[in-house]
């Protein structure tokens, strides 16, 4: 590749974009399990220059496999749209074409602004790289603004609901793998794990003496997270009573992963989604996904009085502004604060007590 490309880096959580002066947005690997299941090989030719671009992301930028697969999916969608317009050369792509494609994602597919922003980030990286490589004379995505992303309070479960969820696996209704699933749910809630982090856990990442996990998060950033006694005990029981049976094949298919499927292979991210949904339904809970456990973990720590900076370290957030969404409190807590500290409320409650005694 040319020297200009080597000085460039893709726009992602792992590295800044080529020739970009502003900080690049975080680019998650995939937002839904269905998308994760549609794996695209990193070297799959999905459009002009895409093969070389993905190789650059993998070799020179060192991006994670999931991020490269997400880029490949997004570029496949882009060139599928452009092919319908009769455009086959990158030099013929204009800002109007890219804008129309982004509008289609919102209008026809109903994508959320966060998903569109991630999709647009992939296109911006691609065209910046093409321009840096002098394959196009002008970057068609350079002036396109990112969609506004509203910060929403994440959905969480109460402590009682979390107890029902982690206790849903049982030997009577869930078969022999119930112990693995109980271990998985306990670890996810105890450490705020992402679905992708659960599947990549290795046996040596669990330290039962220190009661901690070594996690490899977004951008290949490593962090150490302490977990509580229940998660430690269930993990020890799973390692003693079930995992040796699952890892019965000598061909190394288990890859030394902590959580295994019935076939002895590592538990994939899609399977984690499916298991969480399954046990949420068994516990009578709706709209629960793996990130709900992560949200609940962080929210319960903050409500319990944990320092926000510590929670940031637990979650592996690069920016504490991302962690601040967990500073919300429930309405009952707000009501208690008003009753306890508002001067007129205190007078009114005192008068009511006095009338009751009279």
Secondary structure, 3 states (H helix, E strand, C coil): CCHHHHCCCCCCCCCCCCCCCCCCCCCCCCCCHHHHHCCCCCCCCCCCCHHHHHHHHHHCCCCCHHHHHHHHHHHHHHHHHHHHCCCCCHHHCCHHHHHHHHHHHHHCCCCCHHHHHHHHHHHHHHHHHHHHCCCCCCCCCCCCCCCCCCCCCCCCCCHHHHHHHHCCCCHHHHHHHHHHHHHHHHHHHHHCCCHHHHHHCEHHHEECCCCEEEEECHHHCEEEEECCHHHHHHHHHHHHHCHHHHCCCCCCCCCCECCECCCCCECCHHHHHHHHHHHHHHCCCCCCCHHHHHHHHHHHHHHCCCCHHHHHHHHCCCCHHHHHHHHCCCHHHHHHHHHHHCHHHHHHHHHHHHHHHC
